[in-house]
Amino acid sequence: MKSEELKKRTKKYAIEIIKLVQSLPKDRVADVIGKQLLRSGTSVGANYRSACRARSKADFISKMKIVEEEADESLY
């Protein structure tokens, strides 16, 4: 998969996360969960873009681990 395609997909994912959080009910539980989902879900794309600017293969792998962790947290 090309880098630009994944950048587009992660941006679309962030936009869908934002829409989902906006649709949650306005109560305390949804607010807490929504804020966490918003942080982790939108950071997937930001961290992927950071990985694309890695200075070495080891740096890329390290940054991609962060992407994986944030995606896993959003899934949970």
C-alpha positions in Angstrom: 0.0 0.0 0.0 1.4 3.4 -1.0 2.1 6.0 1.7 -0.3 8.6 0.2 -3.1 6.1 0.1 -2.7 5.3 3.8 -2.4 9.0 4.6 -5.8 9.5 2.9 -7.3 6.5 4.7 -6.1 7.6 8.1 -7.5 11.1 7.5 -10.9 9.6 6.5 -10.7 7.4 9.7 -10.1 10.5 11.8 -13.1 12.3 10.2 -15.3 9.3 10.9 -14.2 9.2 14.5 -15.0 12.9 14.9 -18.5 12.3 13.4 -19.0 9.3 15.7 -18.0 11.3 18.8 -20.3 14.2 17.8 -23.2 11.7 17.6 -22.8 10.3 21.1 -25.4 11.2 23.7 -24.6 14.2 25.9 -23.9 12.6 29.2 -20.9 12.1 31.5 -20.0 8.6 30.4 -20.2 9.4 26.7 -18.2 12.5 27.3 -15.3 10.7 28.9 -15.3 7.8 26.5 -15.7 10.2 23.5 -12.8 12.4 24.5 -10.5 9.4 24.8 -11.7 7.9 21.5 -11.3 11.3 19.8 -7.7 11.5 21.1 -6.6 8.0 20.1 -8.6 7.9 16.9 -7.3 11.2 15.5 -3.7 10.5 16.5 -3.5 7.4 14.2 -3.1 9.6 11.2 -0.9 12.2 12.8 1.4 9.5 14.1 1.5 7.8 10.7 2.5 11.0 9.1 5.2 11.3 11.6 6.4 7.8 10.8 6.6 8.8 7.2 9.2 11.4 8.1 11.3 8.9 10.1 15.1 9.4 10.0 15.9 5.7 9.9 14.3 2.3 9.6 14.4 1.9 13.4 12.8 5.3 13.9 10.0 4.3 11.4 9.3 1.0 13.2 9.2 2.8 16.6 6.8 5.4 15.3 4.6 2.7 13.6 4.3 0.9 17.0 2.7 4.1 18.3 0.3 4.1 15.4 -0.6 0.5 16.1 -1.1 1.2 19.9 -3.4 4.2 19.1 -5.4 2.1 16.6 -5.7 -0.7 19.2 -6.8 1.7 21.9 -9.5 3.1 19.5 -10.7 -0.4 18.8 -11.0 -1.2 22.4 
